Amino acid sequence: MRQAIIVFAFWFTPFLVRLLAERLGNGVWVLHVAAAALLAYRWGVRGAVAASLISGALISAAGLVGRDTSDFLIAAFVTSASLFAGLLFERKRSKEMELSNTVKDLEQLVITDPLTGVYNRRYLFERLQAEVARGKRYNVPVSVVMLDLDSFKAYNDKYGHLAGDVLLQNVAKTIRKALRQEDVVVRYGGDEFAIILAGADARSATITAERLRNAVKNIGMNMSLGVVTYPQDGVTAEELLRRADYYLLAAKAAGKDRVYALQG
């Protein structure tokens, strides 16, 4: 609102002054450049074009009323200056947006696993800490599913590492497709994945884990899963991850291709 008042003042004050006090000359129109700069800064070229049209109309109107042809030259100057300011600010905004997008891309690259496209281990701990803190604040559960493909080494040995990479990519896609949008999928390392289920209690997390196990089985691979939930299995990110890994090993020891959780 304040900017609108300032722009209005820069536009119409010179217009009134020029009409009522012609002896001041047409130098007062320079104030229109300031109005154009403000609009160009806010809206780039679009603002500058709008400013140049309004300034051209006001200055030309004053020139017609006062019968001073020099006002038309000033109108051309102010219009050109307005457009030039718009181009400058548009270029500045474009560079800033390009830089911002580059920074965002780099930040995303740092936390993304290049093979599978899911989050990497670096992101896991940071995000889990945030979810546990949120769980403490709002008294809501947070569950973690740790899973590992059964016999992945044998698959690699038989079909080769390239085929193993394709399998990991397919597993990641299958897991992602079977989850909610807000669930976080992480490649923990090798053929091991971790999933953060914010707001999921032990029962719903176990159901989700079984759904994941069946979904991956449908693409020809078995896996073992360990499920933990805040706060009964741990009250820190470290405790939850350590317990989830322990439950995963328990699932492996019990015969593989199963979900292991505290409730049985």
Secondary structure, 3 states (H helix, E strand, C coil): CHHHHHHHHHHHHHHHHHHHCHHHCHHHHHHHHHHHHHHHHHHCHHHHHHHHHHHHHHHHHHHHHHCCCHHHHHHHHHHHHHHHHHHHHHHHHHHHHHHHHHHHHHHHHHCECCCCCCEEHHHHHHHHHHHHHHHHHHCCCEEEEEEEECCHHHHHHHHCHHHHHHHHHHHHHHHHHCCCCCCEEEEEECCEEEEEEECCCHHHHHHHHHHHHHHHHCCCCCEEEEEEEECCCCCCHHHHHHHHHHHHHHHHHCCCCCEEECCC
